[in-house]
Amino acid sequence: MIRIGGRLLEQEEIRKRYGNNSVKRVAANKLFSSSSTYSYRSIEALDFELDARAAIVRAAVELNESAFSFRVFKESKCNPEYWERTQIGGFLLKPNVSPYRAIKDILRNSRLYGTECSTAIVIVFYLGLTEILPEELFNELFANLYLMNWKYLDKDLGVRSFDNISDPLPGDCLYVANPDVDPDTPEWQGENVIQLINGRYYGHGIGIRTIDGFIRALNQHRKRGATRSAYLTDTVVKPDYMYLFGRYSSASRVLALHKKQV
């Protein structure tokens, strides 16, 4: 169920509001059909989350279609115009560089970039948000970007993990674990994937496949004598859309007030 303020959102309102956007419609219908109640303080807050999810899905598809390569951290690469590559293979934003433009450059000059799947998922989140947040606000929120893995996320992205989620949505990050991974190829111990629609997922280094497709790919990188198959875990990772909407709406009010005064 979806609760907007003090009322429940009706199915017909979802159809009319999101009928022409497949990603937003799929996400809204899953929220509506869930046995859990998802509460939003306004319809604009729901719109923001669905817009962001749709943008993250587009970013995942675009990154998959780009020349962005899979590389282990010790062999990672980035555009030195925007990023400094650290000793452990991360990408540290250079001083006086726009975070917004640096993230956009990953698609624009994708051939200059390569890294592992966890960093790729973080990049997908940021790429999606460049389509939703004004450049000035994006730069304010993510002024000190360091792209590496889940340990180095900007606090304003608000990424959190949720366990036992029965209804993941387009734009969520899921994890396919490979418990019997070959110790000689630890980079295949699992795959972070972005849920798209129509049963498809994006995982950097493997591409766009079904979950069964990712399981088959990971199973090719198991140790000799392995008995356990790769499997989809029940963990979902996603940004804090409520917090980001709060910052977005506050910035929008300030901008509207400024225009009115001018």
N, C-alpha and C positions, 0 to 999 in steps of 0.2 A: 504493500500500500504506500501511497505517497500523500503526505499531509503537508498542506501549504497553510502556514499559520494555524487557524483553528478548523480548517475544512479538509476533507479528503478530495483529492483530484479525481475527476471522472474519466473513464476510458474515452468518451467522445471528445473531451477537451484535449487529451493526448493526441488523438487522431487529427484533429483540426490544427493543433499547434505544431506538431512535428511530422506531419504526414508526408512531406516531400524530402525528408532527410532520413535515409535508411539507418544510419548509425544512431542518431538521436532517438529515432522511433524505437529501434530495438532496445536501447538502454532504458528508455522511459517505460516501455511495455514490461521489461523484466522487473523494474522497480515496482510497477503497478501490481504485477502478478505475485510478487514475493509475499511470503507469510509474515515477513518483518515489516515494520513501519519505518519509512524513510521520511524524516521531517525537514522541511525547509521553511525559512522565515518569510520567504516571498517567492513568487513564480520566477522572478528575475534570478534568484539564487539557483533554482533548478535549471533555468536556461543557461546560466554560466557554466555549471558543471557539465551539462550535456554538450555545450559548445566546446568546452575544453576536451572532453572525451573524444568528440568527433575529430578535433584537430590533432590529438595524439594518435588516433588511428591513421589519419592521413599522413602524419609525419613518419609513422612506422612503415607504411607502404612506400613512401618516397625514399626513405633511407634504404630500404631493401632494393629499390630500383636504381640506386646510385652506385658510384664506384667506391664507396666506403667499404673497406676490407676488414676481414677478421684477422687479428694478430694477437699473440700472447703479449702480456704487458712488457716483457723484456724486449719485444720487437715493435712496440707500438709507435705510431707516427702521427704528427699533427702539423698544421700550418704554422710555421714560426713567426708569421706576421702577427698572429693573434695570441698564440699560446707558447708557453715554455714547457718542454717535455721534461718531467722530473726523473730522477734516477730510478724510481720504481715504476715508471711507465705512465704516470698520470699527466694530464694536461692542465697547467696552471695559467690562468688568465694573466696576460702581461699588463703592467701598469698603464693607465691612461687609455685602455682599450675598452670599447663599448661591449659589455657582455651580450647584448642583443645582437650586434653585428657579428661577434665572434661565433655565437651559436648558429646564426644563419649561414656563416661561411662553411660550416661542416657539410651542408648540402650543396652550397654553391661550388666549393672546391673539394668535393668528396674524395677525389683521387689522392689527396694529400693526407688523408686520415685513415687510421687503422687501429683497432683495439679489440678487447674482449667483449663478451655479451653483456656483462653487468653494466659496463660503462655505456654501451650502446643504448640500453634501456633508459638510463638516466638522460642521455642525449635526446632520446625520443620525447621524454617528458618536457624537457626544456624547449625543444623545437615546437612542440604543440603549443606551449604557452606563449611563444613569440607571435602566434597567430591570434591570441586572445587578449593579451595584455598590451597596453601602449608601450612604446619603446622606453619612454622615460620611467615608467613604473617598473618595467622589467629590469632596467639597469639599476634602479634603486634597490629592488628586492635581492638581486643576484650580483651584487657588486664585486664579490670576491670568489668567483667561480673556480672550482678545482674539480675537474672531471677525472674520476678514478674508479671507484666502486661505491657500494652502499655506505661505506664508512665515512665518506667525505662529502655527503650531501649538504647543500645549503639549507640552513634551518628554515628559511622562509618557503622552501618547497613543501615542507611539512610531510614528507613521505613517511608513511607508517605501514607496518605489516599487520594483517588481520588473519587469524586462523579460523578454521572451520566455517569458511564462507561458502554457502551453498549456491549463491547466485552471483558469480562474478559478472562484470559488465564490460562492454567494449571500452578499451583504454586501460583496463586493469593489467597489472603485471602478475603473471603466475609463474610457477617454478616446476620444471620437470627434473626430478632428481635421478641420478645414476649411481646407486649405492655400490655397485661392483666395478667402478671405473678402473681402467688400466692405470696403474700408478705412474706409468711412463708418459701418460697424456692427461694430467690432472685438470687441464682446461675443459675436459669433457665430463667433469663430475656432475654437471647439470646444465640446464639451459633456462635462462630467463626469457619469457615470452610475453608479448603484448597481445591481448585478446582483440581480434578484429571482429568481423561478423561472419555469418554463414559457416560457422565451425572452423574458421581459419585463425591462425596465430602467426605472429612474426617473431623469429628468434635470430639474432645476428650470428652469421656464420653458417646457418642452416637454411634460412630463408623463410618463406611463407608456406606453412603446412598445417595439417590437422595435428591434434595431440598424438594420435597414433603414429604419424609421420615423424614427429620429434622423438618418440620412444624408439622407433626403429633405428633412427640415426644414432642416438646415444648408445643403443645396444651394440652397435658396431665398435664401440670403444670401451669394452669391458675387459677385465683381466681374464687370463686363461682359467678355465674351470668355473667361471661365474655362474651362479644359480639364480640370481635375482635380476629381474628386468627393471629397466628405468620405469618411472611412474610419475603421474601428475600429483603433486602435493596439494593440500587444501589451503595453502597460504596465498593471500592476495596482498599486493603492495600497490599503493596509490598515493597521489599527492593529497594534501589537505585542501579540498576544494572550498570548503566553508571559509577557511582563513583567507585564501586567495581572493574569494569573492568579496570579503570584507575590505581588503586592501584596494581591490578594483573599484568597488562602489564608492569608497571614500575619495579615491583619486578622481573619479568621474564627477563627484559633487564639487570638489575643489575647482576642477576645470570649468564646470558649468557656471560656478559663481564668478570665476575670473572673467569668462566671456561676457557675463551679464554686466559686470562692472565696467568692462571696456566698451 
